[in-house]
């Protein structure tokens, strides 16, 4: 497997009360938040069916990096019982190969985010114990690092010249 601890870059938490959670974490721990990203996300389910899910989330600008996600009833994006940790996010050089490697260790794919041409750029996998794992294409790392640094959604005003023409994260990261 090509994943290692150094590839872990965020903890995802799905919440019912998005605004209150952001305010509370900012007040308690000094978190500063990037702009919210809201994107329709093309997805593929394990049975091969396709769909579009309206994801909406925000990352912290400071570390340890948190991703706070709005609840989407009827999907896997609902609050996790107990600790609230929904997933651990890792950079991946090869989403398909890393998903296969995790599959050999008992993880089951839940959903894969795809670009319009069908290329996977993130995936969620779940094991019988522990949190979900989100694999995020390392090709997105420079774009995401800029988002973390500026707090501006790629493609928005003030995001910088590299992202000003379009949102390269169309479809979100989950």
HUHUPE-V898250 format. One record per backbone hydrogen bond with DSSP energy under -0.5 kcal/mol. NH is the residue of the N-H (numbers start at 1). CO is the residue of the C=O. E is the energy in kcal/mol with one decimal. If there is no record, write none. Layout:
NH|CO|E + NH|CO|E
This chain:
7|4|-2.0 + 8|5|-1.6 + 9|89|-2.5 + 10|89|-1.1 + 11|65|-1.6 + 12|87|-2.8 + 13|67|-3.0 + 14|84|-0.6 + 15|69|-2.7 + 18|16|-0.9 + 21|17|-2.2 + 22|18|-2.3 + 23|19|-2.4 + 24|20|-2.8 + 25|21|-2.6 + 26|22|-2.1 + 27|23|-2.6 + 28|24|-3.0 + 29|25|-2.1 + 30|26|-1.6 + 31|25|-1.2 + 34|59|-2.7 + 35|151|-3.7 + 37|57|-3.2 + 38|36|-0.5 + 39|55|-2.1 + 41|53|-2.8 + 42|40|-0.5 + 43|51|-2.7 + 44|112|-2.0 + 45|49|-2.9 + 46|110|-0.6 + 48|45|-2.8 + 51|43|-1.9 + 53|41|-2.4 + 55|39|-1.7 + 55|53|-1.5 + 57|37|-2.5 + 58|68|-2.1 + 60|66|-2.3 + 61|32|-3.0 + 62|32|-0.7 + 67|11|-2.5 + 68|58|-2.9 + 69|13|-2.5 + 69|67|-0.5 + 70|56|-2.7 + 71|15|-1.4 + 72|77|-3.3 + 75|72|-1.4 + 78|76|-1.7 + 83|81|-0.9 + 84|81|-0.6 + 86|12|-2.7 + 87|12|-1.5 + 88|132|-2.0 + 89|10|-2.6 + 90|134|-3.0 + 91|7|-2.1 + 92|136|-2.6 + 98|94|-2.8 + 99|95|-2.4 + 100|96|-2.4 + 101|97|-2.4 + 102|98|-2.4 + 103|99|-2.4 + 104|100|-1.9 + 105|102|-1.1 + 106|103|-1.7 + 107|102|-2.3 + 108|126|-2.9 + 110|124|-2.9 + 111|124|-1.1 + 112|44|-1.9 + 113|122|-2.2 + 114|42|-2.5 + 115|119|-2.7 + 118|115|-2.7 + 121|113|-2.7 + 122|113|-1.2 + 123|135|-1.9 + 124|111|-2.7 + 125|133|-2.5 + 126|108|-2.7 + 132|86|-1.3 + 133|125|-2.8 + 134|88|-2.6 + 135|123|-2.7 + 135|133|-0.5 + 136|90|-2.8 + 137|121|-2.4 + 138|92|-2.9 + 140|137|-2.0 + 141|138|-1.5 + 144|140|-3.0 + 145|141|-3.0 + 146|142|-1.7 + 147|143|-2.1 + 148|144|-2.9 + 149|145|-2.0 + 150|146|-2.8 + 151|147|-2.8 + 156|153|-2.3 + 159|156|-2.0 + 163|160|-1.1 + 164|160|-0.8 + 168|166|-0.9 + 170|167|-1.5 + 172|169|-3.6
